[in-house]
Amino acid sequence: MTTIADIAVALVALLHLAFLVLEMFLWDKPSGLKAFGLTPERAAASKALAANQGLYNGFLAAGLAWGLSLGAAGRQIEIFFLGCVIVAGVFGAFTASRGIFWVQGLPGIVALALVFQA
């Protein structure tokens, strides 16, 4: 079960790394516009906010990678950062788009459940 939990945590970390790239570097590019349903004008107006948001997603990915790198000793770190992922997903669902829960919150919940089972 530990291997499955580690894979789930790694997938959540990779997901947040992808969010970083989308929000920091592709926000106003065609792939970013499509991913977030933005107009070029709205993307230009919110580019700095998106970059900041992307940076936070990078911190989540780094924290999860840190926990994974420590093996069993990193479980508490993984739990903390998965908790942050879940809170961010729930908050985003209430404040921005329900879809954020499915893309961010649910994977975090699944990974956290697997970590607790490991």
Secondary structure, DSSP 4 states (H G I P E B T S, - for coil): -HHHHHHHHHHHHHHHHHHHHHHHTSTTSHHHHHHHT--HHHHHHHHHHHHHHHHHHHHHHHHHHHHHHTGGGGHHHHHHHHHHHHHHHHHHHHHT-THHIIIIIHHHHHHHHHHHH-
